[in-house]
Amino acid sequence: MLRRAGMILVLLLAAACRQEQPVDAAAPPDGEAWLHECADGRTVTAWYPANNTARLRIDDETIVMSVAISASGARYVGGGWQWWTKGRDAWLAPLAPGEDVASAGGTHCPARSAP
């Protein structure tokens, strides 16, 4: 338990040290996009305009997400979704009302192309 609390503290401190940069959801994304093909047939395009944000294009909607604590990989939440990446793999899961971490297992969305 103490080890886990220490890990969470380190992650919180690392997140606090990151420089905040505003993201405009209507603006065109900077840089190249990662294109992911999900197991459920959905295509997700992901951009990472700042080190603390992700911008996803899901079902013709652009969602701006904020970085969230994860023990492994990078996890982002926003717009009722959780996007968890590790290497070229990603998982998309809906967030139920009041959830900070998705209780749903999510859909595997491996990257088809990368920047």
N, C-alpha and C positions, 0 to 999 in steps of 0.2 A: 504494500500500500504506500509506504514511504517512497519507494523508488518511482512509482507511478506519479505521485504528487510532485516529485522533483522533476520528472520529465515534462509534466504539464507546466510547471513554473518556467522551465527553460523555453518551451514553445511560446508561452505568453510573453516572455521577455523579448524573444526574437521578433515576434509580431509587433511589439510596441516600438522596436527600433527601426522598423521599416518606414520609409518616407511615404506619406500619404500623397496620392496624386488623383485629382478629380477625373472621373470618366463620364463622358457624355454618351448616353445610349444611342442618340440619334446620329452622332458623328460616324463617318466611315471608319472602320477599324484600321489601325496602323499595322504595318508589317504583314507577313504572310500568315495564312491560317492553317490550322490542323483540321483535316477533314476526317471525321470518324463515322464508321458505318456500324450501327448498333444491331444487336442480335434480334431486336424486335422490328427491324426493317427501317427504322428511323435514321436519318442522316443528321449529324450534328457538326457544325463548323465552330471551331473555338479559336479565339484570339486572346492574347495575354498582353494588353497594352501597358500594364504596370505590374510591379512585382507583388502587388496585393490584390489584383483584380483579374477576373476572367470575363470575357464577353462571349456568350454562346448564341448561336442561331439555331433555334429548335422550332420546328413546325411553323416556319415563316414569322417567328417572333424573335427579337433580339433581347436577351436577358443579360443584365449586368450583375455579376456575382462578386462577393467579397471573399477573401481568403479566410479559412476557418481552421481551427486546430485539428491536426491529424497526427497519428503516431507514425505513419508511413505514407509517402507520396504527398501530393498536394490536394487539398480539399477546398472547394468553393461552395458557397450557398447564396441563393438569391432567387427571387421570382417564384418561390415555391418548389425549387429544385436543389438537389445536391449533385455536384460534379466532382468526382474523385479520380485523380490521375496518378499513374505510376508508370514512368517510362512511356511507351507507346500505347499502353492500355488505359482505359477510362471506364467509369461506371456512372450512369445517369440514374438517379432515383428521385421520386417525388418526395417532398417534405409534407407531412401531415400538419394541420394547424397546430401551432405551439411547439413543433419539433425543431431542435437545433441540429440533430443528427437523424438522418432518415432511418425509419424502422423497416422500410421496404428494402429488399435486397438489391434492387437496381438492375439495370440492363447493361451487359458488357458492350462497350463501344470501342473496339480497337481502332487505332489510327490507320487510315488508308494512305494518307500522304502527310508530309511534315514540311516545315519550313527549311 
